[in-house]
Amino acid sequence: MLSNAVPHLCSGLTGHAFPTPFAKPRARGLSSAPVNVLWGWINLVLGYVFLCRIGNFDIRIAAAAFGFGMLAMALFLAVHFGRLQGVNPVQRR
């Protein structure tokens, strides 16, 4: 949730359209900048709730899980949105 907030907030704050779950077609079409700002904030709030408010945990384990989860989500989003823009993320020779 936290890593997903970044592209939505950046796109929204710079006034650019970006895909959201509310676009048509879903997650492929573009949503307006205000929708992206709202979706980014929702992701931030939910990420905070999931990370800091649910259960007790060891901060070192949570930091490692957060880091790996953010890396995995960032790579997934890079490949997904790269395909939407016609970019082949893995060039085979």
C-alpha positions as CSV (number, residue, x, y, z in Angstrom):
1,M,0.0,0.0,0.0
2,L,2.8,2.4,0.9
3,S,4.7,1.9,-2.3
4,N,1.5,2.1,-4.4
5,A,0.9,5.5,-2.9
6,V,4.0,7.0,-4.4
7,P,3.2,7.0,-8.1
8,H,-0.4,8.1,-7.5
9,L,0.6,11.0,-5.3
10,C,3.4,12.0,-7.7
11,S,1.2,11.9,-10.7
12,G,-1.7,13.7,-9.0
13,L,0.5,16.4,-7.5
14,T,2.1,17.2,-10.8
15,G,-1.3,17.3,-12.5
16,H,-0.9,14.2,-14.6
17,A,-3.4,11.4,-15.3
18,F,-2.5,7.9,-14.1
19,P,-4.3,4.5,-14.0
20,T,-6.3,3.8,-10.9
21,P,-8.8,1.0,-10.0
22,F,-11.6,3.5,-10.8
23,A,-10.6,4.1,-14.4
24,K,-12.3,2.6,-17.4
25,P,-11.0,0.0,-18.3
26,R,-10.1,-0.8,-14.7
27,A,-6.4,-0.2,-13.9
28,R,-5.6,0.5,-17.6
29,G,-7.5,3.7,-18.3
30,L,-6.4,7.0,-16.9
31,S,-7.9,8.8,-13.9
32,S,-7.6,12.5,-13.3
33,A,-5.0,14.1,-11.0
34,P,-7.5,14.7,-8.1
35,V,-8.5,11.1,-8.2
36,N,-4.9,10.0,-8.0
37,V,-4.2,12.3,-5.0
38,L,-7.2,10.8,-3.2
39,W,-6.2,7.3,-4.1
40,G,-2.6,7.9,-3.0
41,W,-3.7,9.3,0.4
42,I,-6.0,6.3,0.9
43,N,-3.0,4.0,0.2
44,L,-0.9,5.9,2.7
45,V,-3.5,5.7,5.4
46,L,-4.1,2.0,4.9
47,G,-0.4,1.3,4.7
48,Y,0.1,3.1,8.0
49,V,-2.8,1.2,9.6
50,F,-1.5,-2.2,8.4
51,L,2.1,-1.4,9.4
52,C,1.7,0.4,12.7
53,R,-1.7,-0.3,14.2
54,I,-2.4,-4.0,13.7
55,G,-0.7,-6.3,16.2
56,N,2.6,-6.3,18.0
57,F,5.8,-6.9,16.0
58,D,9.6,-6.7,16.1
59,I,10.7,-3.5,14.3
60,R,13.6,-5.3,12.6
61,I,11.4,-8.0,11.1
62,A,8.8,-5.4,10.2
63,A,11.4,-3.2,8.5
64,A,12.8,-6.1,6.5
65,A,9.3,-7.2,5.5
66,F,8.4,-3.6,4.5
67,G,11.6,-3.3,2.5
68,F,11.1,-6.5,0.6
69,G,7.4,-5.8,0.1
70,M,8.1,-2.4,-1.3
71,L,10.7,-3.7,-3.6
72,A,8.4,-6.4,-4.9
73,M,5.5,-4.0,-5.4
74,A,7.7,-1.5,-7.1
75,L,9.1,-4.1,-9.6
76,F,5.5,-5.3,-10.3
77,L,4.3,-1.8,-10.9
78,A,7.2,-1.0,-13.2
79,V,6.5,-4.0,-15.3
80,H,2.7,-3.5,-15.4
81,F,2.8,0.2,-16.3
82,G,5.7,-0.3,-18.7
83,R,3.6,-2.7,-20.6
84,L,0.7,-0.2,-20.7
85,Q,3.1,2.3,-22.3
86,G,4.4,-0.2,-24.8
87,V,7.8,-0.8,-23.2
88,N,9.1,-4.3,-23.0
89,P,10.6,-4.5,-19.4
90,V,12.7,-7.6,-20.2
91,Q,14.6,-7.4,-23.5
92,R,15.7,-10.9,-24.7
93,R,18.4,-11.1,-27.2
